[in-house]
Amino acid sequence: MLTALLYGLGTALPLVIGAAIGLRWSLPQRALAALMAFGAGTMIAAVSSELFEPAFTQAGIVVSGLALIAGAGVYVGADHLIENRLGPAAIGPALMLGTILDGVPENTALGVSLTAGGGLVLLVAVAVGNVPEAVGGAALMRARHGFSASRAMALWSLTAAVLVVVTVVGHALADAIPDVGISAVQAFAGGATLAVLADSLMPEAYKDGGWWVGLSTAAGFLVAFALGG
């Protein structure tokens, strides 16, 4: 249980640190875009190698494919509701929503994987991706939607706490979750992550950083892939 708690904190603390950075300092738009693009690259690597591939291998195309589409659909639908309510400037809340929707199943899978002695690669990939996502999300919440620093920090801290709890609960319930259920959780997380990238993170990074953010995305993918190799 202590190991699950430490792994949960390993994914949650980067969110708090990233949010604090985004709220404390006004980073140049290009630097923020580079961070977001780097995070997008790490998330692409995590989806392909740590989430969808094992789900596909274990459960097959039907279960993993349906779960992938479901994860993307839930995020897209929730993001659409946020935009309708808060307007197109809601990119910050949308990124936080994406952190929750992909983080909950990711951290559940992380907690479960600890029973087999694994999880380190997924921990690193999630932690690396969480920092720029929180930096970008918190900064945009403050700059474009008028969130106070205390309110934004409280929301990101609450999100971090949820991820810790989910990791511990996932570990505690590992023996009760069938392999197909674990695969569905992994694929769902992959779908939500892909939707976050396509709808929020990568368009925002390109808008603020221009064509060269593709290099930062590639660098993030390389780092995460190398850690998993």
C-alpha positions in Angstrom: 0.0 0.0 0.0 2.9 2.3 0.8 4.3 1.7 -2.7 1.0 2.6 -4.3 0.8 5.8 -2.2 4.4 6.8 -3.3 3.6 6.1 -7.0 0.4 8.1 -6.7 2.3 11.0 -5.2 4.8 10.6 -8.0 2.1 11.4 -10.6 0.3 14.0 -8.4 3.2 16.2 -7.3 4.2 17.2 -10.8 0.7 18.6 -11.2 1.0 20.8 -8.1 4.5 21.9 -9.1 3.5 22.6 -12.7 0.4 24.6 -11.5 2.5 26.6 -9.1 5.0 27.5 -11.9 2.2 28.5 -14.3 0.6 30.7 -11.7 3.7 32.2 -10.2 5.5 33.2 -13.4 4.3 34.5 -16.7 6.2 32.3 -19.1 6.8 33.5 -22.6 4.2 32.2 -25.0 6.8 30.3 -27.0 8.3 28.7 -23.9 4.9 27.6 -22.7 4.1 26.3 -26.1 7.3 24.3 -26.1 6.5 22.8 -22.7 3.0 21.8 -23.9 4.3 20.3 -27.1 7.0 18.3 -25.1 4.2 17.0 -22.8 2.2 16.0 -25.9 5.1 14.0 -27.2 5.5 12.1 -23.9 1.7 11.4 -23.9 1.8 10.0 -27.4 4.5 7.6 -26.3 2.6 6.6 -23.2 -0.6 6.0 -25.2 1.0 3.8 -27.8 3.4 1.7 -25.6 1.9 1.8 -22.1 -1.8 2.0 -22.6 -3.2 0.8 -25.9 -0.7 -1.8 -26.9 -1.0 -3.9 -23.7 -4.8 -3.5 -23.9 -4.9 -4.6 -27.5 -2.7 -7.6 -26.8 -4.7 -8.7 -23.8 -8.3 -8.0 -24.9 -8.2 -7.7 -28.7 -9.4 -5.1 -31.1 -13.1 -5.1 -30.2 -12.8 -4.5 -26.4 -9.8 -2.2 -26.6 -11.1 -0.3 -29.7 -14.5 0.3 -28.1 -12.9 1.5 -24.9 -10.5 3.8 -26.8 -13.4 5.4 -28.7 -15.4 5.7 -25.4 -12.5 7.5 -23.7 -12.2 9.9 -26.6 -16.0 10.4 -26.7 -16.3 11.2 -23.0 -13.6 13.8 -23.2 -14.9 15.4 -26.4 -18.4 15.6 -25.0 -17.3 17.0 -21.7 -15.0 19.5 -23.4 -17.9 20.6 -25.6 -20.0 21.3 -22.6 -17.3 23.3 -21.0 -16.8 25.4 -24.1 -20.5 26.1 -24.4 -20.6 27.2 -20.8 -17.3 29.1 -20.5 -16.6 30.1 -24.1 -13.7 29.4 -26.4 -11.2 30.7 -23.8 -11.9 27.6 -21.6 -8.7 25.9 -22.7 -7.3 25.9 -19.2 -10.3 24.2 -17.6 -10.3 21.8 -20.6 -6.8 20.8 -19.9 -7.6 20.2 -16.3 -10.6 18.1 -17.3 -8.3 16.1 -19.6 -5.9 15.5 -16.7 -8.8 14.0 -14.7 -10.3 12.0 -17.6 -7.0 10.4 -18.7 -5.4 10.5 -15.2 -8.0 8.5 -13.4 -7.9 5.4 -15.6 -4.1 5.8 -16.0 -3.6 5.9 -12.3 -6.0 3.0 -11.8 -3.9 1.0 -14.3 -0.7 2.2 -12.5 -2.0 0.9 -9.1 -3.1 -2.4 -10.6 0.3 -2.9 -12.3 2.2 -2.6 -9.1 0.9 -6.0 -8.0 3.1 -7.6 -10.8 6.1 -5.4 -9.9 5.6 -3.1 -12.9 4.4 0.5 -13.3 7.7 2.4 -13.3 7.6 3.3 -17.0 4.0 4.4 -16.8 4.8 6.5 -13.7 7.6 8.3 -15.5 5.6 8.9 -18.6 2.6 10.3 -16.7 4.8 12.4 -14.4 6.7 13.9 -17.3 3.5 14.7 -19.2 1.7 16.2 -16.1 4.2 19.0 -15.5 3.7 20.9 -18.8 0.0 20.1 -18.9 -0.4 21.7 -15.4 1.9 24.6 -16.3 -0.1 25.4 -19.4 -3.5 24.7 -17.9 -2.9 26.8 -14.8 -1.3 29.7 -16.7 -4.2 29.8 -19.2 -6.8 29.6 -16.5 -5.3 32.7 -14.9 -4.6 34.7 -18.1 -7.6 33.9 -20.3 -10.4 33.0 -17.9 -9.7 35.2 -14.8 -9.2 32.4 -12.3 -7.6 33.7 -9.1 -4.3 32.1 -8.2 -5.7 30.5 -5.1 -8.8 29.1 -6.9 -6.7 27.6 -9.7 -4.2 26.2 -7.3 -7.0 24.6 -5.2 -8.5 23.0 -8.3 -5.2 21.5 -9.4 -4.3 20.4 -5.9 -7.7 18.6 -5.6 -7.0 17.0 -9.0 -3.7 15.8 -7.7 -5.3 14.4 -4.5 -7.8 12.5 -6.6 -5.0 10.8 -8.6 -3.3 9.7 -5.4 -6.5 8.1 -4.1 -7.2 6.4 -7.4 -3.8 4.8 -7.5 -4.1 3.5 -3.9 -7.7 2.2 -4.6 -6.6 0.6 -7.9 -3.8 -1.2 -6.1 -6.2 -2.4 -3.3 -8.7 -3.7 -5.8 -6.2 -5.3 -8.2 -7.1 -8.8 -7.4 -10.8 -8.1 -8.0 -10.4 -6.5 -11.4 -10.3 -9.1 -14.3 -7.7 -8.8 -17.0 -10.3 -7.6 -19.6 -11.4 -4.9 -17.2 -7.8 -3.7 -16.8 -7.4 -3.6 -20.5 -10.6 -1.6 -20.9 -9.3 0.9 -18.4 -6.0 1.3 -20.2 -7.6 1.7 -23.6 -10.2 4.2 -22.2 -7.3 6.3 -20.8 -5.6 6.1 -24.2 -8.6 7.4 -25.9 -9.1 10.3 -23.5 -5.4 11.2 -23.8 -5.6 11.2 -27.6 -8.7 13.5 -27.5 -6.9 15.9 -25.1 -4.0 16.1 -27.5 -6.1 16.6 -30.6 -8.7 19.0 -29.1 -6.7 21.1 -26.6 -3.0 20.6 -26.1 -1.5 20.4 -29.6 -3.7 23.1 -31.2 -2.9 25.5 -28.4 0.8 24.7 -28.6 0.9 25.3 -32.3 -1.1 28.5 -32.1 1.3 30.0 -29.5 4.5 28.5 -30.7 4.3 28.1 -34.5 5.6 25.4 -36.7 8.7 24.6 -34.7 6.8 23.1 -31.8 6.8 19.9 -33.8 10.4 19.5 -32.8 9.5 19.8 -29.1 6.8 17.2 -29.6 9.3 14.8 -31.2 11.7 15.4 -28.3 9.1 14.6 -25.7 8.2 11.4 -27.6 11.9 10.4 -27.8 12.4 10.9 -24.1 9.4 8.9 -23.0 10.1 6.2 -25.6 13.7 5.9 -24.4 12.6 5.6 -20.8 10.4 2.7 -21.8 13.0 0.9 -23.8 
